[in-house]
Amino acid sequence: MKSFNIVPEFSVYALTKRSLRDVSILNGRRIMTIISNEIENSTLIDGAETVIFAAFQRLSRFKPQMKRYRQLAKQAKHIYVFGVADEPLPEIENITYVGLKETDQLAKEWFLISYGADYFSALATEEVTHIDDPDNQRKFKGAWSFDIAVVSMLYDWLAQAVNLNTLENPRQRANHHRQSQLLSNIIGRLSIRVMDDKPKDRPVHDEIQRIIKSGLYPVLKYLEDANPLPKDRL
């Protein structure tokens, strides 16, 4: 595993929550997994060409996701996986492991940042319980941001931390119309999930509905109002 210079006090969550257009959340692992999967699906399903930074707190927590991330790594520009190196993991082409110390602030955070010219999204959370608590009792405070200023800032810091060329920040080439399309796809997939959920998943069902209504739709409207399509494309 390569050695990187991670500032112990740095917090992806603290930077992300500054955004004014976040989908704020406070919930358990299930909803966090659903959101993470949708960010990943923008590359896996929709073909967004992005650099991905993913934090699992401990690298052992990455193991159940390895099959999915092998596929994701074939389509992403590159993936950086952060976590305390509590057990060895096999090398995966196009994935770089970034080891954390137990005392690093990032070791308390679950984040997933996907950034490219066509798509920019950041899920950033801090655990308010403990990673060793039963999974169904773990809680997180966090935000899901589509604010390009915030995602670009996170990209710059994390890219520097892993020695990635920050001059390649794609903000200047941002395609806001494509971003709107991919966000619409996310809303569509989540809406289908809401319709398909069984009664036993009522808390997750209600949380997804809240996120769509109070978070994703307002973000989509903002993007569309701020970046209207040319008349010849209407």
Secondary structure, DSSP 8 states (H G I E B T S, - for coil): -------TT--HHHHHTT-SSEEEEEE-HHHHHHHHHHHHHHHHTT----EEEEEEEEGGGGGGGHHHHHHHHHHSSEEEEEEE--S-----TTEEEEEE-TTSGGGGEEEEEEESSS-EEEEEEEESS-TTS-GGG--EEEEEE--HHHHHHHHHHHHHHTT--GGG-GGGG--HHHHHHHHHHHHHHHHHHHHH--GGGHHHHHHHHHHIIIIIHHHHHHHHHHS---GGG-
